[in-house]
Amino acid sequence: MSINIEDKAPDFTLAKNGGADLTLSSLKGKKVVLYFYPKDDTPGCTKEACAFRDSHQFFSDKNTVIIGISKDSVSKHEKFIQKYDLPFSLVSDEEGKVCEAYGVWVEKNMYGRKYMGIERATFLIDEDCVVQEIWRKVKVTGHVEKVIEKIK
């Protein structure tokens, strides 16, 4: 499945850190930066999470919620959040249904070996749960700045 700009963002309810569930539609009235990443506590994913952390005040001032999604468990998310003092929610898509709904569960190729994994991608969703921007195959360096520019 593929999501396009101006599509209604697929709703979901997933477990988040702290033991509660997070439902996308419950955030109606706020902008949402929904970013998909492969794995907690790996170099690229840590750099991306810390960049969002370091710009968290800007997003908060712009009525924007940051949500990170990977297939890691809630307990792994909690350790990652604690280790890097992340001020936003990480949700667990262990079954991969949300990754599939957003078209980020893709075939990857590393050193000639093909496997399925999460494509690093970010979706900017407006206050009415409509997708306003999509960044696919994200390169971590400079990415948060691109998201900030779009929201300004």
Order of alpha helices (4+ residues) and beta strands (2+ residues): beta-beta-beta-alpha-alpha-beta-alpha-beta-alpha-beta-beta-beta-beta-alpha
